[in-house]
Amino acid sequence: MVNRRKFIRTASLGSLAGLLAKDVLAAEASVSNGPVVISTWDAGLAANRGAWEVLGNGGTALDAVEKGVMVTESSINCCVGLGGNPDRDGFVTLDACIMDHQFNCGSVAFLERIKHPVSVARRVMEKTPHVMLVGSGAQQFAVAEGFPLESGALSPDAQKAYTEWLKKAEYKPVINVENKAHGPFAPAIMPTGEFNHDTIGMVALDAKGNLSGSCTTSGMGFKMRGRLGDSPIIGAGLYVDNEVGACTATGQGEDVIRVAGSSAVVEMMRQGLTPEQACKKIIERIVRIKKEKVKDIQVAFIALDKKGRAGSYAIHPGFSYAIRTTKGERLINAPSHFKKTS
C-alpha cells in the first residue's frame, strides 16, 4: 500500500552521493561532539544546509531553525510557503511556529500573503506579549513589522492542481506522497492535487548545548477554509525543553493534536527514553486511539535529546528525515509501526 522512495538518485544528488545511502546511520545517532540539526522529509536536506550556515559558524540554534526552514518557505512545493496548494476556496494560508531554549515561543496561523511565516512567528515571540496571532491580525502585525505583502495569486502549479481538484472537490490524502513530491525529479505540485499535506519541521542543538525548533506549512491542500493543523500549535507540532530535548511532528495534524504529540514525546524522553523510543510510544498511542482508521493516516515524529541523539518513528514505512552534523548530511529511514508489505 505504501511506496518507499529510492534515496539515491545519482543524476541529481551529485556531491551528496558519497554521503547518502539507502539506510544510513542507525535510527539513534550519537552526535554529541558537535552541533546537529534534523528536519522532516527529503526537503530537510536543503533546509539543514541553510541551518548549518548558522550552526557551523558557532551561531545559535534559534537562528539556525529560522534560517533553515526559510529555505523551504522560499521554494515552490505543495506543502510549504506561498507556492503551496490553496484551501478549498482558492486561498493559500500559512501556519508556523518557533521555540527557543528558554520556553519563549511564537506562532502565526491562517496567515495570507506573507512569504516567511516562521520569521513573523519569531517576531511575535520577541516583540509581543502573546504566543499566537492569527488571520488578519497576524497579517497586520507582519506588515507593521516590515514584511512585504505578496501577491495573493496562486502559483501556476498550484492553480493547475486546484483546477483539477475542483472537478471532484474531495479531500483524499495519499500516505507518504511527500516522498515523491520532494524527490529531486519531482514536479512542485502534481496536477491531480494529490500532494496535499505536510510540513517542514526542524530541531537543532548548537555548540553551546542549547536547543530550538521551528515548524512551517501551508497545511492541508483544499482544506476547509479556516482549518488549522498541529504545525502552529506549541506542544503539538513542536516542543522544546532545553533540559531534555526537542521534537517536531509531521503528517495528519488532527491526530498529532489529539495526543499533544511533540510535548508528549519530550515527556517520554524526560522519563529516560531515547528519542526513538519516545517517538514510538506516542505513535503507539495514536494507533490505539485510531484503531482500524490508522491505516488511512500517516504521522511521524522526529526528536533530538540534550545529548545530541536523534531518533524518529512513524505509523507507516516510507518516512525519512534529514540530519546534518560535523560529519556530513544524511537521510535516515525512520522505523515504523507497520512494516513494509511489498
Buried (B, 14 or more C-beta within 10 A) or exposed (E): EBBBBEBBBEEEBEEBEEBBBEEBBEBBBEBEEBBBBBBBBBBBBBBBBBBBBBBBEEBBBBBBBBBBBBBBBBBBBBBBBBBBBBBBEBEBBBBBBBBBBEEBBBBBBBBBBBBBBBBBBBBBBEEEEEBBBBBEBBBEBBBEEEBEEEEEEBBEBBBBBBEBBEEEEEBEBBBBBBBBBBBBEBBBBBEBBBBBBBBBBBBBBBBEBBBBBBBBBBBBBBBEEEBBBBBBBBBBBBBBBBEBBBBBBBBBBBBBBBBBBBBBBBBBBBEEBBBBBBBBBBBEBBBEEBEEEBEEBBBBBBBBBBEBBBBBBBBBBBBBBBBBBEBEBBBBBBBBBBEEEE
